[in-house]
Amino acid sequence: MTYSPQFPNPRITVLPVQAGDPPFRIVEIDGEVIGTATEVTDVLLAAAAAGIPVHDLDDPASVRWVGGGKLSWRLH
């Protein structure tokens, strides 16, 4: 039997920080851009509006963070 790792396919994707005043991140739900976020609370509000419960922001099965995790909200 061959082991094949399972890669999570979360419904929520948060893209890298973009330049702006303030800097922001684009949020996708189910592959569609739904808006922007300037802090982690915005991601939770977008998930709630879409009816998606998020119990753990660090769980890769819940949220995919691209270009930095939940604490990355400034350009480097």
All heavy atoms as TSV, in Angstrom:
chain	resi	resn	atom	element	x	y	z
A	1	MET	N	N	0.842	-1.180	0.000
A	1	MET	CA	C	0.000	0.000	0.000
A	1	MET	C	C	0.885	1.241	0.000
A	1	MET	O	O	1.802	1.358	0.790
A	1	MET	CB	C	-0.911	-0.032	1.226
A	1	MET	CG	C	-1.808	1.131	1.358
A	1	MET	SD	S	-2.807	0.885	2.838
A	1	MET	CE	C	-4.173	1.844	2.453
A	2	THR	N	N	0.607	2.174	-0.871
A	2	THR	CA	C	1.368	3.405	-0.972
A	2	THR	C	C	0.639	4.515	-0.246
A	2	THR	O	O	-0.569	4.676	-0.407
A	2	THR	CB	C	1.542	3.804	-2.455
A	2	THR	OG1	O	2.149	2.738	-3.148
A	2	THR	CG2	C	2.391	5.045	-2.572
A	3	TYR	N	N	1.400	5.234	0.547
A	3	TYR	CA	C	0.818	6.370	1.275
A	3	TYR	C	C	0.819	7.601	0.375
A	3	TYR	O	O	1.817	7.949	-0.229
A	3	TYR	CB	C	1.619	6.659	2.549
A	3	TYR	CG	C	1.153	7.895	3.266
A	3	TYR	CD1	C	-0.040	7.889	3.977
A	3	TYR	CD2	C	1.881	9.060	3.223
A	3	TYR	CE1	C	-0.485	9.022	4.619
A	3	TYR	CE2	C	1.444	10.207	3.861
A	3	TYR	CZ	C	0.258	10.177	4.565
A	3	TYR	OH	O	-0.187	11.303	5.205
A	4	SER	N	N	-0.308	8.247	0.289
A	4	SER	CA	C	-0.432	9.484	-0.469
A	4	SER	C	C	-0.892	10.572	0.490
A	4	SER	O	O	-1.986	10.470	1.049
A	4	SER	CB	C	-1.456	9.321	-1.598
A	4	SER	OG	O	-1.628	10.542	-2.257
A	5	PRO	N	N	-0.055	11.596	0.699
A	5	PRO	CA	C	-0.459	12.638	1.655
A	5	PRO	C	C	-1.695	13.377	1.168
A	5	PRO	O	O	-1.876	13.587	-0.028
A	5	PRO	CB	C	0.752	13.566	1.714
A	5	PRO	CG	C	1.481	13.331	0.438
A	5	PRO	CD	C	1.196	11.896	0.045
A	6	GLN	N	N	-2.516	13.762	2.096
A	6	GLN	CA	C	-3.713	14.536	1.788
A	6	GLN	C	C	-3.388	16.019	1.949
A	6	GLN	O	O	-2.986	16.459	3.006
A	6	GLN	CB	C	-4.858	14.158	2.726
A	6	GLN	CG	C	-5.324	12.736	2.565
A	6	GLN	CD	C	-5.998	12.506	1.223
A	6	GLN	OE1	O	-6.733	13.356	0.746
A	6	GLN	NE2	N	-5.727	11.384	0.611
A	7	PHE	N	N	-3.534	16.768	0.886
A	7	PHE	CA	C	-3.323	18.199	0.965
A	7	PHE	C	C	-4.675	18.867	1.137
A	7	PHE	O	O	-5.586	18.638	0.351
A	7	PHE	CB	C	-2.623	18.715	-0.299
A	7	PHE	CG	C	-1.229	18.195	-0.436
A	7	PHE	CD1	C	-0.954	17.159	-1.294
A	7	PHE	CD2	C	-0.202	18.729	0.326
A	7	PHE	CE1	C	0.329	16.664	-1.410
A	7	PHE	CE2	C	1.087	18.234	0.217
A	7	PHE	CZ	C	1.353	17.201	-0.658
A	8	PRO	N	N	-4.803	19.671	2.172
A	8	PRO	CA	C	-6.096	20.307	2.410
A	8	PRO	C	C	-6.465	21.272	1.285
A	8	PRO	O	O	-5.609	21.890	0.667
A	8	PRO	CB	C	-5.895	21.055	3.730
A	8	PRO	CG	C	-4.427	21.208	3.885
A	8	PRO	CD	C	-3.790	20.078	3.127
A	9	ASN	N	N	-7.733	21.349	1.026
A	9	ASN	CA	C	-8.255	22.276	0.035
A	9	ASN	C	C	-9.269	23.170	0.742
A	9	ASN	O	O	-10.468	22.964	0.640
A	9	ASN	CB	C	-8.897	21.515	-1.124
A	9	ASN	CG	C	-9.227	22.424	-2.283
A	9	ASN	OD1	O	-8.709	23.524	-2.375
A	9	ASN	ND2	N	-10.100	21.964	-3.147
A	10	PRO	N	N	-8.763	24.171	1.483
A	10	PRO	CA	C	-9.677	25.013	2.262
A	10	PRO	C	C	-10.549	25.881	1.373
A	10	PRO	O	O	-10.190	26.202	0.246
A	10	PRO	CB	C	-8.733	25.877	3.098
A	10	PRO	CG	C	-7.493	25.951	2.279
A	10	PRO	CD	C	-7.391	24.624	1.569
A	11	ARG	N	N	-11.694	26.252	1.896
A	11	ARG	CA	C	-12.621	27.114	1.155
A	11	ARG	C	C	-12.156	28.567	1.154
A	11	ARG	O	O	-12.534	29.333	0.286
A	11	ARG	CB	C	-14.011	27.013	1.769
A	11	ARG	CG	C	-14.602	25.609	1.621
A	11	ARG	CD	C	-16.007	25.531	2.163
A	11	ARG	NE	N	-16.887	26.388	1.370
A	11	ARG	CZ	C	-18.114	26.737	1.755
A	11	ARG	NH1	N	-18.597	26.310	2.894
A	11	ARG	NH2	N	-18.857	27.526	0.994
A	12	ILE	N	N	-11.334	28.936	2.147
A	12	ILE	CA	C	-10.885	30.322	2.288
A	12	ILE	C	C	-9.399	30.420	1.947
A	12	ILE	O	O	-8.590	29.655	2.471
A	12	ILE	CB	C	-11.107	30.824	3.727
A	12	ILE	CG1	C	-12.576	30.691	4.110
A	12	ILE	CG2	C	-10.610	32.260	3.889
A	12	ILE	CD1	C	-12.831	30.847	5.583
A	13	THR	N	N	-9.058	31.369	1.077
A	13	THR	CA	C	-7.661	31.655	0.757
A	13	THR	C	C	-7.420	33.134	0.974
A	13	THR	O	O	-8.205	33.977	0.516
A	13	THR	CB	C	-7.337	31.300	-0.711
A	13	THR	OG1	O	-7.581	29.903	-0.912
A	13	THR	CG2	C	-5.884	31.603	-1.051
A	14	VAL	N	N	-6.340	33.446	1.688
A	14	VAL	CA	C	-5.953	34.832	1.930
A	14	VAL	C	C	-4.628	35.052	1.205
A	14	VAL	O	O	-3.631	34.410	1.510
A	14	VAL	CB	C	-5.820	35.129	3.438
A	14	VAL	CG1	C	-5.486	36.597	3.662
A	14	VAL	CG2	C	-7.108	34.754	4.174
A	15	LEU	N	N	-4.642	35.949	0.225
A	15	LEU	CA	C	-3.487	36.190	-0.633
A	15	LEU	C	C	-2.497	37.150	0.030
A	15	LEU	O	O	-2.798	37.763	1.053
A	15	LEU	CB	C	-3.968	36.706	-1.981
A	15	LEU	CG	C	-4.886	35.706	-2.727
A	15	LEU	CD1	C	-5.454	36.333	-3.981
A	15	LEU	CD2	C	-4.138	34.429	-3.051
A	16	PRO	N	N	-1.289	37.288	-0.555
A	16	PRO	CA	C	-0.242	38.125	0.061
A	16	PRO	C	C	-0.650	39.580	0.251
A	16	PRO	O	O	-1.549	40.088	-0.423
A	16	PRO	CB	C	0.924	38.026	-0.935
A	16	PRO	CG	C	0.691	36.766	-1.683
A	16	PRO	CD	C	-0.802	36.630	-1.770
A	17	VAL	N	N	0.062	40.253	1.140
A	17	VAL	CA	C	-0.176	41.666	1.437
A	17	VAL	C	C	0.081	42.498	0.184
A	17	VAL	O	O	1.069	42.302	-0.522
A	17	VAL	CB	C	0.736	42.137	2.594
A	17	VAL	CG1	C	0.542	43.627	2.854
A	17	VAL	CG2	C	0.460	41.329	3.861
A	18	GLN	N	N	-0.828	43.423	-0.069
A	18	GLN	CA	C	-0.743	44.340	-1.203
A	18	GLN	C	C	-0.499	45.753	-0.673
A	18	GLN	O	O	-0.951	46.108	0.416
A	18	GLN	CB	C	-2.060	44.325	-1.994
A	18	GLN	CG	C	-2.470	42.967	-2.484
A	18	GLN	CD	C	-1.501	42.404	-3.497
A	18	GLN	OE1	O	-1.151	43.063	-4.464
A	18	GLN	NE2	N	-1.052	41.180	-3.267
A	19	ALA	N	N	0.190	46.552	-1.481
A	19	ALA	CA	C	0.450	47.941	-1.090
A	19	ALA	C	C	-0.851	48.726	-1.101
A	19	ALA	O	O	-1.669	48.587	-2.003
A	19	ALA	CB	C	1.452	48.577	-2.033
A	20	GLY	N	N	-1.037	49.515	-0.108
A	20	GLY	CA	C	-2.222	50.358	-0.002
A	20	GLY	C	C	-2.131	51.137	1.295
A	20	GLY	O	O	-1.205	50.966	2.075
A	21	ASP	N	N	-3.104	51.993	1.521
A	21	ASP	CA	C	-3.126	52.748	2.761
A	21	ASP	C	C	-4.469	52.547	3.427
A	21	ASP	O	O	-5.418	53.279	3.120
A	21	ASP	CB	C	-2.859	54.225	2.488
A	21	ASP	CG	C	-2.681	55.021	3.764
A	21	ASP	OD1	O	-2.370	54.406	4.805
A	21	ASP	OD2	O	-2.869	56.252	3.724
A	22	PRO	N	N	-4.620	51.552	4.260
A	22	PRO	CA	C	-3.589	50.658	4.787
A	22	PRO	C	C	-3.325	49.472	3.842
A	22	PRO	O	O	-4.140	49.201	2.951
A	22	PRO	CB	C	-4.214	50.159	6.092
A	22	PRO	CG	C	-5.674	50.117	5.795
A	22	PRO	CD	C	-5.922	51.306	4.886
A	23	PRO	N	N	-2.212	48.754	4.078
A	23	PRO	CA	C	-1.965	47.541	3.303
A	23	PRO	C	C	-3.126	46.565	3.500
A	23	PRO	O	O	-3.806	46.602	4.532
A	23	PRO	CB	C	-0.672	46.985	3.913
A	23	PRO	CG	C	-0.025	48.157	4.572
A	23	PRO	CD	C	-1.157	49.032	5.037
A	24	PHE	N	N	-3.365	45.727	2.507
A	24	PHE	CA	C	-4.511	44.820	2.580
A	24	PHE	C	C	-4.152	43.477	1.955
A	24	PHE	O	O	-3.134	43.339	1.284
A	24	PHE	CB	C	-5.721	45.425	1.861
A	24	PHE	CG	C	-5.488	45.623	0.384
A	24	PHE	CD1	C	-5.866	44.642	-0.527
A	24	PHE	CD2	C	-4.884	46.776	-0.093
A	24	PHE	CE1	C	-5.658	44.819	-1.893
A	24	PHE	CE2	C	-4.666	46.962	-1.448
A	24	PHE	CZ	C	-5.051	45.979	-2.350
A	25	ARG	N	N	-5.010	42.497	2.181
A	25	ARG	CA	C	-4.883	41.182	1.571
A	25	ARG	C	C	-6.207	40.846	0.898
A	25	ARG	O	O	-7.277	41.163	1.422
A	25	ARG	CB	C	-4.541	40.130	2.630
A	25	ARG	CG	C	-3.177	40.416	3.262
A	25	ARG	CD	C	-2.846	39.461	4.356
A	25	ARG	NE	N	-2.367	38.220	3.754
A	25	ARG	CZ	C	-1.772	37.256	4.434
A	25	ARG	NH1	N	-1.590	37.381	5.740
A	25	ARG	NH2	N	-1.359	36.161	3.840
A	26	ILE	N	N	-6.137	40.240	-0.265
A	26	ILE	CA	C	-7.330	39.820	-0.984
A	26	ILE	C	C	-7.798	38.489	-0.396
A	26	ILE	O	O	-6.988	37.602	-0.120
A	26	ILE	CB	C	-7.033	39.689	-2.485
A	26	ILE	CG1	C	-6.694	41.081	-3.048
A	26	ILE	CG2	C	-8.206	39.062	-3.235
A	26	ILE	CD1	C	-6.164	41.061	-4.464
A	27	VAL	N	N	-9.100	38.369	-0.210
A	27	VAL	CA	C	-9.688	37.157	0.351
A	27	VAL	C	C	-10.538	36.472	-0.713
A	27	VAL	O	O	-11.371	37.119	-1.359
A	27	VAL	CB	C	-10.563	37.485	1.586
A	27	VAL	CG1	C	-11.168	36.224	2.167
A	27	VAL	CG2	C	-9.745	38.229	2.639
A	28	GLU	N	N	-10.299	35.186	-0.877
A	28	GLU	CA	C	-11.103	34.366	-1.785
A	28	GLU	C	C	-11.875	33.334	-0.973
A	28	GLU	O	O	-11.352	32.786	-0.009
A	28	GLU	CB	C	-10.214	33.606	-2.775
A	28	GLU	CG	C	-9.449	34.461	-3.740
A	28	GLU	CD	C	-8.590	33.635	-4.674
A	28	GLU	OE1	O	-8.443	32.416	-4.463
A	28	GLU	OE2	O	-8.053	34.210	-5.630
A	29	ILE	N	N	-13.099	33.082	-1.388
A	29	ILE	CA	C	-13.891	31.998	-0.817
A	29	ILE	C	C	-14.390	31.163	-1.980
A	29	ILE	O	O	-14.970	31.685	-2.934
A	29	ILE	CB	C	-15.060	32.529	0.045
A	29	ILE	CG1	C	-14.493	33.230	1.285
A	29	ILE	CG2	C	-15.994	31.389	0.434
A	29	ILE	CD1	C	-15.520	33.752	2.247
A	30	ASP	N	N	-14.124	29.879	-1.887
A	30	ASP	CA	C	-14.492	28.925	-2.943
A	30	ASP	C	C	-13.966	29.379	-4.309
A	30	ASP	O	O	-14.639	29.250	-5.331
A	30	ASP	CB	C	-16.003	28.716	-2.988
A	30	ASP	CG	C	-16.525	28.071	-1.715
A	30	ASP	OD1	O	-15.776	27.300	-1.076
A	30	ASP	OD2	O	-17.681	28.329	-1.355
A	31	GLY	N	N	-12.746	29.958	-4.317
A	31	GLY	CA	C	-12.106	30.342	-5.564
A	31	GLY	C	C	-12.530	31.676	-6.131
A	31	GLY	O	O	-12.038	32.090	-7.168
A	32	GLU	N	N	-13.438	32.372	-5.470
A	32	GLU	CA	C	-13.898	33.677	-5.946
A	32	GLU	C	C	-13.431	34.778	-5.009
A	32	GLU	O	O	-13.522	34.644	-3.791
A	32	GLU	CB	C	-15.424	33.717	-6.021
A	32	GLU	CG	C	-16.003	32.820	-7.083
A	32	GLU	CD	C	-17.499	33.015	-7.236
A	32	GLU	OE1	O	-17.976	34.161	-7.059
A	32	GLU	OE2	O	-18.171	32.027	-7.522
A	33	VAL	N	N	-12.961	35.871	-5.583
A	33	VAL	CA	C	-12.572	37.021	-4.769
A	33	VAL	C	C	-13.833	37.606	-4.154
A	33	VAL	O	O	-14.791	37.932	-4.856
A	33	VAL	CB	C	-11.849	38.084	-5.629
A	33	VAL	CG1	C	-11.599	39.348	-4.817
A	33	VAL	CG2	C	-10.547	37.525	-6.181
A	34	ILE	N	N	-13.835	37.731	-2.831
A	34	ILE	CA	C	-15.013	38.281	-2.150
A	34	ILE	C	C	-14.738	39.656	-1.564
A	34	ILE	O	O	-15.655	40.322	-1.123
A	34	ILE	CB	C	-15.561	37.314	-1.077
A	34	ILE	CG1	C	-14.508	36.962	-0.030
A	34	ILE	CG2	C	-16.066	36.054	-1.707
A	34	ILE	CD1	C	-14.539	37.885	1.131
A	35	GLY	N	N	-13.448	40.043	-1.525
A	35	GLY	CA	C	-13.123	41.353	-0.994
A	35	GLY	C	C	-11.716	41.401	-0.456
A	35	GLY	O	O	-10.877	40.566	-0.780
A	36	THR	N	N	-11.471	42.419	0.375
A	36	THR	CA	C	-10.149	42.608	0.954
A	36	THR	C	C	-10.248	42.589	2.473
A	36	THR	O	O	-11.327	42.776	3.046
A	36	THR	CB	C	-9.527	43.938	0.502
A	36	THR	OG1	O	-10.356	45.015	0.933
A	36	THR	CG2	C	-9.360	43.979	-1.010
A	37	ALA	N	N	-9.090	42.379	3.079
A	37	ALA	CA	C	-9.002	42.369	4.537
A	37	ALA	C	C	-7.791	43.186	4.949
A	37	ALA	O	O	-6.746	43.120	4.301
A	37	ALA	CB	C	-8.866	40.941	5.053
A	38	THR	N	N	-7.936	43.956	6.012
A	38	THR	CA	C	-6.810	44.706	6.550
A	38	THR	C	C	-6.364	44.153	7.889
A	38	THR	O	O	-5.378	44.612	8.450
A	38	THR	CB	C	-7.151	46.200	6.698
A	38	THR	OG1	O	-8.290	46.340	7.558
A	38	THR	CG2	C	-7.429	46.841	5.341
A	39	GLU	N	N	-7.117	43.168	8.386
A	39	GLU	CA	C	-6.761	42.495	9.631
A	39	GLU	C	C	-7.487	41.161	9.683
A	39	GLU	O	O	-8.406	40.901	8.903
A	39	GLU	CB	C	-7.114	43.355	10.842
A	39	GLU	CG	C	-8.588	43.703	10.930
A	39	GLU	CD	C	-8.879	44.659	12.064
A	39	GLU	OE1	O	-8.125	45.630	12.263
A	39	GLU	OE2	O	-9.873	44.421	12.772
A	40	VAL	N	N	-7.060	40.317	10.597
A	40	VAL	CA	C	-7.587	38.958	10.669
A	40	VAL	C	C	-9.090	38.942	10.954
A	40	VAL	O	O	-9.811	38.060	10.484
A	40	VAL	CB	C	-6.790	38.120	11.699
A	40	VAL	CG1	C	-7.088	38.547	13.117
A	40	VAL	CG2	C	-7.015	36.642	11.498
A	41	THR	N	N	-9.580	39.940	11.662
A	41	THR	CA	C	-11.010	40.015	11.954
A	41	THR	C	C	-11.828	40.090	10.667
A	41	THR	O	O	-12.913	39.512	10.577
A	41	THR	CB	C	-11.315	41.233	12.850
A	41	THR	OG1	O	-10.497	41.163	14.013
A	41	THR	CG2	C	-12.767	41.280	13.252
A	42	ASP	N	N	-11.305	40.786	9.660
A	42	ASP	CA	C	-12.000	40.888	8.376
A	42	ASP	C	C	-12.163	39.518	7.725
A	42	ASP	O	O	-13.169	39.249	7.077
A	42	ASP	CB	C	-11.255	41.819	7.425
A	42	ASP	CG	C	-11.205	43.260	7.918
A	42	ASP	OD1	O	-12.097	43.664	8.698
A	42	ASP	OD2	O	-10.258	43.976	7.525
A	43	VAL	N	N	-11.160	38.667	7.883
A	43	VAL	CA	C	-11.229	37.306	7.324
A	43	VAL	C	C	-12.327	36.518	8.033
A	43	VAL	O	O	-13.134	35.836	7.395
A	43	VAL	CB	C	-9.871	36.584	7.443
A	43	VAL	CG1	C	-9.969	35.146	6.957
A	43	VAL	CG2	C	-8.792	37.344	6.680
A	44	LEU	N	N	-12.388	36.642	9.346
A	44	LEU	CA	C	-13.424	35.938	10.113
A	44	LEU	C	C	-14.817	36.443	9.758
A	44	LEU	O	O	-15.762	35.652	9.649
A	44	LEU	CB	C	-13.168	36.086	11.611
A	44	LEU	CG	C	-11.936	35.369	12.137
A	44	LEU	CD1	C	-11.656	35.770	13.580
A	44	LEU	CD2	C	-12.104	33.867	12.016
A	45	LEU	N	N	-14.956	37.742	9.565
A	45	LEU	CA	C	-16.259	38.300	9.187
A	45	LEU	C	C	-16.686	37.816	7.800
A	45	LEU	O	O	-17.861	37.509	7.578
A	45	LEU	CB	C	-16.217	39.828	9.238
A	45	LEU	CG	C	-16.104	40.447	10.630
A	45	LEU	CD1	C	-15.852	41.952	10.534
A	45	LEU	CD2	C	-17.349	40.151	11.452
A	46	ALA	N	N	-15.736	37.741	6.865
A	46	ALA	CA	C	-16.055	37.240	5.520
A	46	ALA	C	C	-16.473	35.779	5.578
A	46	ALA	O	O	-17.436	35.376	4.911
A	46	ALA	CB	C	-14.843	37.406	4.600
A	47	ALA	N	N	-15.784	34.999	6.387
A	47	ALA	CA	C	-16.138	33.588	6.537
A	47	ALA	C	C	-17.539	33.455	7.129
A	47	ALA	O	O	-18.358	32.667	6.638
A	47	ALA	CB	C	-15.115	32.874	7.419
A	48	ALA	N	N	-17.832	34.226	8.152
A	48	ALA	CA	C	-19.151	34.173	8.783
A	48	ALA	C	C	-20.245	34.580	7.808
A	48	ALA	O	O	-21.310	33.952	7.751
A	48	ALA	CB	C	-19.175	35.071	10.018
A	49	ALA	N	N	-19.984	35.613	7.002
A	49	ALA	CA	C	-20.974	36.062	6.019
A	49	ALA	C	C	-21.255	34.980	4.979
A	49	ALA	O	O	-22.364	34.900	4.451
A	49	ALA	CB	C	-20.494	37.340	5.337
A	50	ALA	N	N	-20.256	34.150	4.706
A	50	ALA	CA	C	-20.420	33.057	3.742
A	50	ALA	C	C	-20.926	31.775	4.410
A	50	ALA	O	O	-21.096	30.760	3.740
A	50	ALA	CB	C	-19.094	32.781	3.033
A	51	GLY	N	N	-21.146	31.842	5.724
A	51	GLY	CA	C	-21.645	30.672	6.445
A	51	GLY	C	C	-20.599	29.601	6.688
A	51	GLY	O	O	-20.931	28.432	6.854
A	52	ILE	N	N	-19.332	30.013	6.730
A	52	ILE	CA	C	-18.245	29.065	6.931
A	52	ILE	C	C	-17.717	29.208	8.357
A	52	ILE	O	O	-17.149	30.245	8.704
A	52	ILE	CB	C	-17.090	29.312	5.938
A	52	ILE	CG1	C	-17.602	29.220	4.509
A	52	ILE	CG2	C	-15.950	28.338	6.177
A	52	ILE	CD1	C	-16.605	29.680	3.471
A	53	PRO	N	N	-17.871	28.181	9.184
A	53	PRO	CA	C	-17.323	28.267	10.536
A	53	PRO	C	C	-15.806	28.070	10.499
A	53	PRO	O	O	-15.309	27.165	9.841
A	53	PRO	CB	C	-18.007	27.123	11.283
A	53	PRO	CG	C	-18.387	26.148	10.219
A	53	PRO	CD	C	-18.614	26.939	8.963
A	54	VAL	N	N	-15.088	28.962	11.157
A	54	VAL	CA	C	-13.634	28.835	11.275
A	54	VAL	C	C	-13.312	28.725	12.758
A	54	VAL	O	O	-13.491	29.674	13.511
A	54	VAL	CB	C	-12.903	30.049	10.658
A	54	VAL	CG1	C	-11.399	29.931	10.864
A	54	VAL	CG2	C	-13.225	30.179	9.184
A	55	HIS	N	N	-12.847	27.541	13.150
A	55	HIS	CA	C	-12.541	27.300	14.559
A	55	HIS	C	C	-11.066	27.492	14.862
A	55	HIS	O	O	-10.696	27.727	16.001
A	55	HIS	CB	C	-12.978	25.899	14.963
A	55	HIS	CG	C	-14.439	25.672	14.760
A	55	HIS	ND1	N	-15.396	26.284	15.531
A	55	HIS	CD2	C	-15.107	24.940	13.844
A	55	HIS	CE1	C	-16.600	25.922	15.108
A	55	HIS	NE2	N	-16.454	25.114	14.083
A	56	ASP	N	N	-10.213	27.372	13.825
A	56	ASP	CA	C	-8.774	27.469	14.020
A	56	ASP	C	C	-8.145	28.096	12.781
A	56	ASP	O	O	-8.065	27.460	11.733
A	56	ASP	CB	C	-8.197	26.074	14.274
A	56	ASP	CG	C	-6.707	26.083	14.554
A	56	ASP	OD1	O	-6.083	27.161	14.523
A	56	ASP	OD2	O	-6.153	24.994	14.808
A	57	LEU	N	N	-7.708	29.333	12.899
A	57	LEU	CA	C	-7.106	30.032	11.762
A	57	LEU	C	C	-5.761	29.431	11.349
A	57	LEU	O	O	-5.269	29.725	10.270
A	57	LEU	CB	C	-6.920	31.509	12.098
A	57	LEU	CG	C	-8.195	32.328	12.145
A	57	LEU	CD1	C	-7.937	33.682	12.796
A	57	LEU	CD2	C	-8.765	32.508	10.753
A	58	ASP	N	N	-5.169	28.614	12.195
A	58	ASP	CA	C	-3.897	27.973	11.873
A	58	ASP	C	C	-4.086	26.615	11.219
A	58	ASP	O	O	-3.100	25.978	10.832
A	58	ASP	CB	C	-3.045	27.819	13.139
A	58	ASP	CG	C	-2.612	29.164	13.694
A	58	ASP	OD1	O	-2.240	30.038	12.887
A	58	ASP	OD2	O	-2.653	29.339	14.912
A	59	ASP	N	N	-5.305	26.154	11.098
A	59	ASP	CA	C	-5.588	24.848	10.488
A	59	ASP	C	C	-5.594	25.005	8.969
A	59	ASP	O	O	-6.454	25.692	8.423
A	59	ASP	CB	C	-6.938	24.332	10.978
A	59	ASP	CG	C	-7.314	22.985	10.391
A	59	ASP	OD1	O	-6.511	22.413	9.612
A	59	ASP	OD2	O	-8.409	22.493	10.716
A	60	PRO	N	N	-4.641	24.370	8.262
A	60	PRO	CA	C	-4.590	24.516	6.805
A	60	PRO	C	C	-5.810	23.943	6.093
A	60	PRO	O	O	-6.016	24.229	4.923
A	60	PRO	CB	C	-3.301	23.787	6.411
A	60	PRO	CG	C	-2.970	22.912	7.556
A	60	PRO	CD	C	-3.574	23.526	8.773
A	61	ALA	N	N	-6.625	23.179	6.780
A	61	ALA	CA	C	-7.858	22.683	6.179
A	61	ALA	C	C	-8.959	23.752	6.229
A	61	ALA	O	O	-9.955	23.648	5.527
A	61	ALA	CB	C	-8.325	21.420	6.890
A	62	SER	N	N	-8.756	24.787	7.045
A	62	SER	CA	C	-9.742	25.867	7.171
A	62	SER	C	C	-9.401	27.081	6.327
A	62	SER	O	O	-10.244	27.625	5.628
A	62	SER	CB	C	-9.865	26.314	8.632
A	62	SER	OG	O	-10.369	25.287	9.430
A	63	VAL	N	N	-8.139	27.532	6.437
A	63	VAL	CA	C	-7.705	28.752	5.756
A	63	VAL	C	C	-6.329	28.526	5.152
A	63	VAL	O	O	-5.434	28.007	5.819
A	63	VAL	CB	C	-7.630	29.955	6.725
A	63	VAL	CG1	C	-7.211	31.219	5.991
A	63	VAL	CG2	C	-8.939	30.177	7.448
A	64	ARG	N	N	-6.166	28.926	3.904
A	64	ARG	CA	C	-4.850	28.895	3.263
A	64	ARG	C	C	-4.309	30.311	3.255
A	64	ARG	O	O	-4.923	31.212	2.683
A	64	ARG	CB	C	-4.958	28.370	1.830
A	64	ARG	CG	C	-3.634	28.364	1.118
A	64	ARG	CD	C	-3.760	27.728	-0.260
A	64	ARG	NE	N	-2.506	27.827	-0.945
A	64	ARG	CZ	C	-2.342	28.323	-2.166
A	64	ARG	NH1	N	-3.392	28.738	-2.854
A	64	ARG	NH2	N	-1.163	28.390	-2.706
A	65	TRP	N	N	-3.191	30.505	3.937
A	65	TRP	CA	C	-2.534	31.805	4.003
A	65	TRP	C	C	-1.391	31.805	3.001
A	65	TRP	O	O	-0.459	31.013	3.101
A	65	TRP	CB	C	-1.989	32.059	5.406
A	65	TRP	CG	C	-3.057	32.095	6.449
A	65	TRP	CD1	C	-3.474	31.060	7.224
A	65	TRP	CD2	C	-3.850	33.217	6.831
A	65	TRP	NE1	N	-4.476	31.473	8.071
A	65	TRP	CE2	C	-4.729	32.800	7.847
A	65	TRP	CE3	C	-3.899	34.537	6.407
A	65	TRP	CZ2	C	-5.642	33.653	8.446
A	65	TRP	CZ3	C	-4.808	35.401	7.011
A	65	TRP	CH2	C	-5.665	34.956	8.016
A	66	VAL	N	N	-1.427	32.694	2.012
A	66	VAL	CA	C	-0.398	32.783	0.980
A	66	VAL	C	C	0.458	34.014	1.262
A	66	VAL	O	O	-0.074	35.105	1.438
A	66	VAL	CB	C	-1.031	32.894	-0.430
A	66	VAL	CG1	C	0.041	32.987	-1.501
A	66	VAL	CG2	C	-1.969	31.722	-0.696
A	67	GLY	N	N	1.768	33.822	1.321
A	67	GLY	CA	C	2.653	34.964	1.521
A	67	GLY	C	C	2.684	35.481	2.934
A	67	GLY	O	O	2.905	36.662	3.152
A	68	GLY	N	N	2.455	34.626	3.890
A	68	GLY	CA	C	2.486	35.021	5.295
A	68	GLY	C	C	1.254	34.530	6.011
A	68	GLY	O	O	0.216	34.294	5.395
A	69	GLY	N	N	1.350	34.347	7.292
A	69	GLY	CA	C	0.257	33.818	8.091
A	69	GLY	C	C	-0.701	34.882	8.571
A	69	GLY	O	O	-0.711	36.021	8.094
A	70	LYS	N	N	-1.481	34.505	9.557
A	70	LYS	CA	C	-2.548	35.374	10.059
A	70	LYS	C	C	-2.038	36.658	10.707
A	70	LYS	O	O	-2.796	37.600	10.880
A	70	LYS	CB	C	-3.421	34.608	11.044
A	70	LYS	CG	C	-2.698	34.231	12.322
A	70	LYS	CD	C	-3.578	33.419	13.235
A	70	LYS	CE	C	-2.806	33.077	14.496
A	70	LYS	NZ	N	-3.511	32.139	15.326
A	71	LEU	N	N	-0.740	36.714	11.017
A	71	LEU	CA	C	-0.183	37.915	11.641
A	71	LEU	C	C	0.539	38.819	10.639
A	71	LEU	O	O	1.086	39.844	11.023
A	71	LEU	CB	C	0.775	37.518	12.782
A	71	LEU	CG	C	0.137	36.711	13.907
A	71	LEU	CD1	C	1.184	36.339	14.948
A	71	LEU	CD2	C	-1.019	37.453	14.548
A	72	SER	N	N	0.537	38.461	9.369
A	72	SER	CA	C	1.223	39.249	8.339
A	72	SER	C	C	0.248	40.217	7.668
A	72	SER	O	O	-0.568	39.815	6.833
A	72	SER	CB	C	1.815	38.318	7.275
A	72	SER	OG	O	2.798	37.495	7.831
A	73	TRP	N	N	0.355	41.480	8.040
A	73	TRP	CA	C	-0.541	42.487	7.487
A	73	TRP	C	C	0.192	43.736	7.017
A	73	TRP	O	O	-0.414	44.739	6.686
A	73	TRP	CB	C	-1.606	42.864	8.528
A	73	TRP	CG	C	-2.480	41.693	8.798
A	73	TRP	CD1	C	-2.362	40.810	9.829
A	73	TRP	CD2	C	-3.536	41.218	7.991
A	73	TRP	NE1	N	-3.300	39.822	9.702
A	73	TRP	CE2	C	-4.053	40.041	8.578
A	73	TRP	CE3	C	-4.124	41.653	6.794
A	73	TRP	CZ2	C	-5.100	39.320	8.038
A	73	TRP	CZ3	C	-5.182	40.929	6.261
A	73	TRP	CH2	C	-5.662	39.790	6.894
A	74	ARG	N	N	1.515	43.665	6.959
A	74	ARG	CA	C	2.340	44.777	6.477
A	74	ARG	C	C	3.296	44.268	5.411
A	74	ARG	O	O	3.726	43.130	5.451
A	74	ARG	CB	C	3.166	45.401	7.619
A	74	ARG	CG	C	2.317	45.934	8.748
A	74	ARG	CD	C	1.775	47.304	8.404
A	74	ARG	NE	N	0.883	47.779	9.450
A	74	ARG	CZ	C	-0.368	48.134	9.238
A	74	ARG	NH1	N	-0.908	48.065	8.050
A	74	ARG	NH2	N	-1.118	48.569	10.211
A	75	LEU	N	N	3.634	45.130	4.459
A	75	LEU	CA	C	4.621	44.762	3.441
A	75	LEU	C	C	5.991	44.651	4.097
A	75	LEU	O	O	6.324	45.422	5.003
A	75	LEU	CB	C	4.676	45.815	2.340
A	75	LEU	CG	C	3.480	45.831	1.393
A	75	LEU	CD1	C	3.563	47.050	0.484
A	75	LEU	CD2	C	3.426	44.562	0.575
A	76	HIS	N	N	6.783	43.721	3.621
A	76	HIS	CA	C	8.141	43.536	4.187
A	76	HIS	C	C	9.176	44.022	3.237
A	76	HIS	O	O	9.083	43.994	2.082
A	76	HIS	CB	C	8.387	42.054	4.483
A	76	HIS	CG	C	7.451	41.528	5.525
A	76	HIS	ND1	N	7.666	41.707	6.856
A	76	HIS	CD2	C	6.293	40.851	5.415
A	76	HIS	CE1	C	6.684	41.136	7.538
A	76	HIS	NE2	N	5.830	40.619	6.675
